[in-house]
């Protein structure tokens, strides 16, 4: 038997587990998918916006994999904490695959970035997605004007949620506290701002178009911004996505804003943030420098500045991997150094240690990109399998974890959480509603918090 631990139950982790059990070279493989949360699915549960139900339905595909009898879900187990080091975990499994994603948002590094009212988009997404780490975050949404810095899909998501009416979110699984805050939101203007033009923005066309379908919000663009983009004037040389995005923006520019709508979304381009400005100790505006295209596909500053009023600022400029104590880490790339998924220690492959997903390649690609990434890593594991499987292991790794004081949440515990969320939704006259705090999740699963393990 080859016994493998996959750390992380998002798409990259589940696809890795699936590839391991579907291959035919090693007839007897057992995979435990570990997660520090008591709930599976990673960013599909805690990152996909609640109104994106088609994407969230990917949970059904991931569920089918985790229900395979050769795969076990083990939640509420955090590697790198409570004394469960990578070295200790490797003594329980022949191979360990780290699929821990890129959990930290990128900072702007600007004066005023830490003012009250300035947040990462990651924090906002975690709040409306009911991530237990975000319990008590306290987004009151008393701002009149919000600025979202970034022009990728995360920026589009948070812009859309800010501009969408609470009645439209009530049928989703958004936590009840967040729904109440969104219902009381005073936000009337949302500015989504990027330093490049629409032809080079990172959002996908489907997500961009959705901004124009909100019943209570209009979309406006600045003709002066668009005039700076060579790809806007002549999109014939752009990639297909760029051409489609330009077409969408062009349609909004030609239609103009609808002043009768309750909220407005304003797309701004060729503006680079340089400072967050304060009033009465809170963020009150963002100062931007006008940029212009250069000859290398980037932009340069022009020395012209503009301020946009904002009592709420959300930065959505990307993610970074974070180091896991006991694993090597490339701080410049925000990834674990590897060779075809094999973790490299001092330049040489570390027997039994692997990576897949964002911690392997960086925060790039879409959910489906994780499939070929996982398959590459699994091919390396299978090539190493004869040597790996020769190492003796304890009879049952979960017994070792429990004897050490940990409180794993297995699949029946997760099903109990689902039942509790269904019951919560019924009590509120809604569909299933997420439980948004650690105590509630672990209570529903019937376990407690993990104590600190003794040193290895």
Phi, psi and omega per residue, in radians:
X1 nan 2.416 2.998
X2 -1.834 2.096 -3.103
X3 -1.889 2.153 -3.030
X4 -2.189 2.410 2.969
X5 -1.844 2.299 3.031
X6 -1.949 2.088 -3.078
X7 -1.689 1.863 -3.085
X8 2.090 2.186 -3.061
X9 -1.943 0.387 2.987
X10 -1.351 -3.010 -3.098
X11 -0.943 -0.755 -3.106
X12 -1.112 -0.704 3.124
X13 -1.188 -0.763 -3.120
X14 -1.200 -0.683 3.094
X15 -1.143 -0.591 3.074
X16 -1.126 -0.797 3.105
X17 -1.064 -0.731 -3.141
X18 -1.093 -0.803 -3.139
X19 -1.104 -0.622 -3.139
X20 -1.126 -0.752 -3.073
X21 -1.468 -0.312 -3.130
X22 -1.476 -0.348 -3.140
X23 -1.226 2.828 -3.040
X24 -2.018 -0.011 -3.073
X25 -1.309 -0.591 3.112
X26 -1.963 1.899 -2.962
X27 -1.225 -0.424 -3.041
X28 -2.219 1.688 3.138
X29 -2.104 2.369 3.037
X30 -2.156 2.298 -3.075
X31 -2.179 2.224 2.953
X32 -1.832 2.156 3.106
X33 -1.704 1.886 -3.073
X34 -1.642 2.570 3.067
X35 -2.603 2.521 3.117
X36 -1.275 -0.369 3.065
X37 -1.549 2.710 3.094
X38 -1.398 0.024 -3.096
X39 -2.087 2.473 3.105
X40 -1.506 -3.133 2.955
X41 1.588 -0.092 3.006
X42 0.953 -2.271 -3.063
X43 -1.227 -0.257 3.051
X44 -1.162 -0.628 3.066
X45 -1.482 -0.699 -2.953
X46 -1.974 0.213 3.129
X47 -2.350 -0.542 3.108
X48 -1.289 2.302 -3.087
X49 -1.040 2.532 -3.067
X50 -1.092 -0.411 3.130
X51 -1.551 0.081 3.065
X52 -1.752 1.174 -2.996
X53 -1.182 -0.533 3.131
X54 -1.132 -0.743 3.117
X55 -1.219 -0.697 -3.140
X56 -1.118 -0.407 3.119
X57 -1.164 -0.184 3.017
X58 -1.012 -0.379 3.068
X59 -0.970 -0.577 3.132
X60 -1.125 -0.658 3.095
X61 -1.183 -0.776 3.123
X62 -1.140 -0.653 3.112
X63 -1.036 -0.762 -3.121
X64 -1.035 -0.637 3.107
X65 -1.196 -0.803 -3.077
X66 -1.226 -0.285 3.083
X67 -1.500 -0.061 3.061
X68 -1.072 2.371 -3.068
X69 -1.144 -0.294 3.121
X70 -1.551 -0.046 -3.088
X71 -2.133 2.363 3.092
X72 -2.118 2.423 3.026
X73 -1.624 2.303 -3.113
X74 -2.304 1.622 -3.135
X75 -1.618 3.045 -3.132
X76 1.076 0.559 3.099
X77 -2.266 1.933 -3.090
X78 -1.840 2.022 3.078
X79 -1.341 2.361 -3.084
X80 1.647 -0.023 3.091
X81 -2.355 2.896 3.115
X82 0.974 0.436 3.099
X83 1.432 -0.005 -3.139
X84 -1.549 1.510 -3.097
X85 -1.447 2.818 3.021
X86 -0.967 -0.660 3.131
X87 -1.107 -0.747 3.132
X88 -1.167 -0.703 3.135
X89 -1.120 -0.640 -3.123
X90 -1.187 -0.351 3.054
X91 -1.336 -0.219 -3.127
X92 -1.753 -0.265 -3.071
X93 -2.394 2.658 3.069
X94 -1.186 -0.609 -3.120
X95 -2.509 2.552 3.073
X96 -2.228 2.219 3.126
X97 -1.949 2.109 -3.127
X98 -1.632 2.046 3.126
X99 -2.187 0.979 -2.937
X100 -1.631 0.111 3.007
X101 1.219 -2.747 3.113
X102 -2.277 1.627 -2.872
X103 -1.490 -0.182 -3.024
X104 -1.921 2.431 3.096
X105 -1.416 2.700 3.046
X106 -1.369 2.445 3.093
X107 -1.650 2.797 3.120
X108 -1.485 -0.502 -3.098
X109 1.221 0.662 -3.060
X110 -1.969 2.657 2.991
X111 -1.023 2.364 3.113
X112 1.503 0.007 -3.064
X113 -1.093 -0.481 -3.089
X114 -1.699 0.242 3.078
X115 -1.118 2.593 2.982
X116 -0.978 2.367 -3.062
X117 1.721 -0.149 3.087
X118 -1.866 2.199 -3.059
X119 -2.415 2.871 2.916
X120 -1.452 2.603 3.043
X121 -1.068 -0.523 3.101
X122 -1.010 -0.753 3.125
X123 -1.102 -0.735 -3.120
X124 -1.160 -0.756 3.103
X125 -1.075 -0.776 3.131
X126 -1.064 -0.651 3.141
X127 -1.139 -0.892 -3.098
X128 -1.381 -0.149 3.064
X129 -1.701 0.020 3.078
X130 1.190 0.554 3.041
X131 -1.146 2.274 -3.056
X132 -1.089 -0.449 3.085
X133 -1.173 -0.339 -3.097
X134 -1.655 0.040 -3.133
X135 -1.002 2.281 3.137
X136 1.417 0.262 -3.125
X137 -1.121 -0.558 2.986
X138 1.281 0.811 3.002
X139 -1.351 1.860 -3.098
X140 -1.595 -0.336 3.055
X141 1.004 0.763 3.068
X142 -1.503 -0.029 -3.127
X143 -1.229 2.612 3.021
X144 -1.568 -0.641 -3.096
X145 -2.200 2.328 3.130
X146 -2.119 2.529 3.034
X147 -2.069 2.219 3.044
X148 -1.889 2.047 -3.101
X149 -1.653 1.981 -3.109
X150 2.350 2.679 3.139
X151 -2.353 0.801 3.006
X152 -1.904 -3.024 -3.090
X153 -1.168 -0.561 3.093
X154 -1.153 -0.720 3.085
X155 -1.061 -0.729 3.107
X156 -1.109 -0.730 -3.139
X157 -1.031 -0.904 -3.057
X158 -1.218 -0.578 3.046
X159 -1.076 -0.784 -3.123
X160 -1.126 -0.741 -3.137
X161 -1.131 -0.703 3.112
X162 -1.121 -0.559 -3.062
X163 -1.665 -0.120 -3.097
X164 -1.561 2.472 3.096
X165 -1.227 2.573 -3.123
X166 -1.090 -0.549 3.139
X167 -1.054 -0.553 3.127
X168 -1.298 -0.403 -3.131
X169 -1.617 -0.246 -3.088
X170 -1.012 -0.661 3.123
X171 -1.248 -0.128 -3.111
X172 -1.563 -3.081 -3.133
X173 -1.631 0.291 3.137
X174 -0.989 2.395 -3.090
X175 -1.058 2.645 -2.987
X176 -1.144 -0.640 3.131
X177 -1.107 -0.770 3.122
X178 -1.141 -0.669 3.112
X179 -1.070 -0.718 3.112
X180 -1.119 -0.713 3.125
X181 -1.149 -0.698 3.126
X182 -1.185 -0.592 3.101
X183 -1.146 -0.581 3.138
X184 -1.627 0.153 -3.079
X185 -1.064 2.410 3.075
X186 -1.800 0.098 -3.119
X187 -1.163 2.196 3.123
X188 -2.064 -0.396 3.114
X189 -2.236 2.306 3.052
X190 -2.178 2.056 3.121
X191 -1.787 2.066 3.048
X192 -1.797 2.070 -2.889
X193 -2.163 2.324 3.089
X194 -2.270 2.718 -3.103
X195 -1.496 -0.203 3.067
X196 -1.998 -3.122 -3.103
X197 -1.553 3.049 -3.102
X198 -1.106 -0.455 -3.116
X199 -1.242 -0.320 -3.126
X200 -2.063 0.208 3.105
X201 -1.209 2.765 -3.032
X202 -1.647 -0.128 -3.121
X203 -1.244 2.710 3.065
X204 -1.597 2.736 -2.996
X205 -1.120 -0.682 -3.124
X206 -1.033 -0.827 -3.127
X207 -1.159 -0.689 3.134
X208 -1.071 -0.815 -3.107
X209 -1.023 -0.569 -3.088
X210 -1.034 -0.508 3.125
X211 -1.061 -0.515 -3.131
X212 -1.481 -0.020 -3.120
X213 -1.799 -0.022 -3.094
X214 -1.251 2.230 -3.004
X215 -1.191 -0.441 -3.057
X216 -1.945 0.236 -3.089
X217 -2.340 2.436 3.040
X218 -1.793 2.795 3.130
X219 -2.096 2.282 3.106
X220 -2.256 2.628 3.077
X221 -2.292 2.755 -3.130
X222 -1.692 2.065 3.124
X223 -0.963 -0.613 -3.135
X224 -1.122 -0.591 3.077
X225 -1.152 -0.793 -3.058
X226 -1.166 -0.557 -3.101
X227 -1.141 -0.354 -3.131
X228 -1.398 -0.259 -3.008
X229 -1.636 1.928 3.119
X230 -1.045 -0.571 3.133
X231 -1.241 -0.378 3.085
X232 -1.289 -0.739 3.129
X233 -1.181 -0.663 -3.128
X234 -2.424 1.549 -3.073
X235 -1.424 0.068 -3.024
X236 -1.071 -0.504 -3.120
X237 -1.622 0.076 -3.092
X238 -1.444 2.710 2.927
X239 -1.035 2.858 -3.047
X240 -1.008 -0.750 -3.122
X241 -1.108 -0.747 3.118
X242 -1.061 -0.733 3.125
X243 -1.110 -0.747 -3.132
X244 -1.142 -0.726 3.128
X245 -1.086 -0.732 3.112
X246 -1.092 -0.689 3.123
X247 -1.080 -0.719 3.132
X248 -1.117 -0.841 -3.124
X249 -1.113 -0.674 3.126
X250 -1.071 -0.712 3.114
X251 -1.057 -0.731 3.108
X252 -1.166 -0.685 -3.141
X253 -1.098 -0.695 -3.124
X254 -1.273 -0.585 -3.105
X255 -1.354 -0.572 -3.078
X256 1.357 2.931 -3.119
X257 -1.376 2.629 3.056
X258 -1.742 1.792 -3.050
X259 -1.221 -0.176 -3.136
X260 -1.406 -0.226 -3.123
X261 -1.285 2.662 -3.089
X262 -1.226 -0.542 -3.100
X263 -2.293 2.747 3.083
X264 -2.235 2.465 3.029
X265 -1.931 2.186 -3.129
X266 -2.062 2.061 3.101
X267 -1.576 2.157 -3.129
X268 -2.116 2.474 -3.087
X269 -2.297 2.818 3.130
X270 1.009 0.767 3.037
X271 -2.306 2.217 -3.123
X272 -1.961 2.162 -3.117
X273 -1.179 2.436 3.108
X274 -2.172 -0.348 -3.123
X275 -2.921 2.503 2.977
X276 -1.745 2.217 -3.031
X277 -1.735 2.550 -3.032
X278 -1.938 2.695 2.960
X279 -2.586 2.199 -3.089
X280 0.966 0.644 3.051
X281 1.401 0.081 3.138
X282 -2.227 2.839 3.099
X283 -1.130 2.395 -3.121
X284 -2.245 -0.338 -3.126
X285 -2.902 2.853 3.038
X286 -2.099 2.282 3.080
X287 -1.658 2.249 -3.120
X288 -2.091 2.598 2.948
X289 -1.775 2.337 3.059
X290 -1.182 2.321 3.077
X291 -1.911 2.955 3.082
X292 -2.534 2.647 -3.121
X293 -1.114 2.530 3.002
X294 -1.872 -3.076 -3.064
X295 -1.429 -0.095 -3.083
X296 -1.844 0.197 -3.133
X297 1.558 0.010 3.100
X298 -1.819 -2.703 3.117
X299 -2.393 2.820 3.046
X300 -2.356 2.702 3.127
X301 -1.272 2.617 -3.110
X302 -1.918 -0.133 -3.101
X303 1.413 0.121 3.071
X304 -1.843 2.401 -2.999
X305 -2.176 2.722 -3.135
X306 -2.596 2.507 3.094
X307 -1.990 2.421 3.079
X308 -2.080 2.193 3.127
X309 -1.075 2.409 3.109
X310 -2.857 2.131 2.992
X311 -1.671 -0.101 3.057
X312 -2.393 2.225 3.114
X313 -2.212 2.237 3.088
X314 -2.107 2.128 3.091
X315 -1.642 2.265 -3.126
X316 -2.317 1.184 -3.016
X317 -2.012 0.386 3.022
X318 2.021 3.048 -3.102
X319 -2.095 2.844 3.031
X320 -2.402 2.541 2.985
X321 -1.235 2.707 3.109
X322 -2.077 2.557 -3.128
X323 -1.167 2.507 3.040
X324 -1.886 2.088 -3.069
X325 -0.962 2.211 -3.131
X326 1.776 -0.155 3.065
X327 -1.989 2.539 3.035
X328 -1.140 2.712 -3.072
X329 -2.604 2.331 3.060
X330 -1.660 1.748 -3.050
X331 -1.116 -0.571 -3.120
X332 -1.173 -0.674 -3.110
X333 -1.652 -0.319 -3.066
X334 1.224 0.553 -3.107
X335 -2.360 2.933 3.000
X336 -1.555 2.207 3.127
X337 -1.076 2.413 -3.054
X338 -2.699 2.908 3.005
X339 -2.286 1.875 -3.087
X340 0.922 0.651 3.108
X341 1.625 -0.233 3.098
X342 -1.393 2.160 3.129
X343 -1.090 2.331 3.121
X344 -1.790 2.208 3.006
X345 -2.006 2.064 -3.094
X346 0.953 0.624 3.051
X347 1.538 -0.097 -3.109
X348 -2.058 2.551 3.128
X349 -1.043 2.379 3.100
X350 -1.632 2.056 -3.040
X351 -0.997 2.136 3.045
X352 1.537 -0.008 -3.106
X353 -2.020 2.300 -3.026
X354 -2.478 2.894 3.072
X355 -2.408 2.693 3.029
X356 -2.660 2.777 3.109
X357 1.461 -2.729 -3.035
X358 -1.098 -0.585 3.139
X359 -1.209 -0.262 3.096
X360 -1.595 -0.800 -2.978
X361 -2.013 -0.086 -3.031
X362 1.603 2.898 -3.049
X363 -1.354 1.288 -3.113
X364 -2.254 2.747 3.059
X365 1.476 3.118 3.112
X366 -1.868 -3.118 -3.074
X367 -0.961 -0.742 -3.104
X368 -1.138 -0.367 3.117
X369 -1.087 -0.383 -3.117
X370 -1.239 -0.353 -3.136
X371 -1.146 -1.013 3.125
X372 -1.111 -0.563 3.087
X373 -1.074 -0.797 3.114
X374 -1.128 -0.698 -3.114
X375 -1.121 -0.644 3.095
X376 -1.087 -0.793 3.139
X377 -1.128 -0.738 3.138
X378 -1.110 -0.630 3.080
X379 -1.052 -0.669 3.092
X380 -1.168 -0.718 3.120
X381 -1.075 -0.785 -3.101
X382 -1.160 -0.614 3.078
X383 -1.131 -0.565 -3.124
X384 -1.554 -0.121 -2.941
X385 -0.972 -0.769 -3.107
X386 -0.987 -0.719 3.122
X387 -1.276 -0.677 -3.104
X388 -1.125 -0.784 -3.039
X389 -1.219 -0.248 -3.136
X390 -1.290 -0.265 -3.082
X391 -1.435 2.235 -3.142
X392 -1.226 2.578 -3.122
X393 -2.299 2.888 2.985
X394 -1.087 2.739 -3.094
X395 -1.081 -0.761 -3.065
X396 -2.470 1.864 -3.071
X397 -1.071 -0.589 -3.126
X398 -1.177 -0.535 3.051
X399 -1.124 -0.677 3.105
X400 -1.102 -0.740 3.128
X401 -1.116 -0.758 3.132
X402 -1.139 -0.737 3.125
X403 -1.094 -0.425 3.110
X404 -1.465 -0.054 3.080
X405 1.799 -0.029 3.111
X406 -1.325 2.786 -3.074
X407 -2.192 1.318 -3.086
X408 -1.109 2.522 2.985
X409 -1.795 1.934 3.124
X410 -1.601 -3.079 -3.014
X411 -0.976 -0.751 3.098
X412 -1.053 -0.594 3.078
X413 -1.136 -0.698 3.090
X414 -1.133 -0.712 3.105
X415 -1.087 -0.611 3.088
X416 -1.152 -0.641 3.062
X417 -1.104 -0.771 3.105
X418 -1.018 -0.762 3.130
X419 -1.101 -0.710 3.127
X420 -1.136 -0.643 3.119
X421 -1.237 -0.607 3.035
X422 -1.096 -0.762 3.140
X423 -1.138 -0.677 3.103
X424 -1.080 -0.765 3.117
X425 -1.057 -0.775 3.130
X426 -1.072 -0.690 -3.118
X427 -1.158 -0.408 -3.134
X428 -1.750 0.086 -3.107
X429 1.232 0.495 -3.115
X430 -2.232 3.107 2.953
X431 -1.287 -2.999 3.135
X432 -0.897 2.304 -3.110
X433 -2.138 2.293 -3.068
X434 -1.156 2.450 2.936
X435 -1.373 2.281 -2.889
X436 -1.913 0.224 -3.115
X437 -2.440 2.733 -3.108
X438 -1.042 -0.837 -3.073
X439 -1.055 -0.729 3.138
X440 -1.148 -0.724 3.136
X441 -1.141 -0.849 -3.102
X442 -1.214 -0.593 3.063
X443 -1.109 -0.737 3.112
X444 -1.117 -0.628 3.141
X445 -1.360 -0.264 3.110
X446 1.430 0.486 3.116
X447 -2.317 3.082 3.114
X448 -2.008 -3.118 3.086
X449 -1.258 2.698 -3.117
X450 -1.436 2.297 3.045
X451 -1.400 3.033 3.090
X452 -1.324 2.261 3.061
X453 -1.331 2.673 3.013
X454 -1.143 2.749 -3.128
X455 -1.055 2.553 3.141
X456 -1.147 nan nan
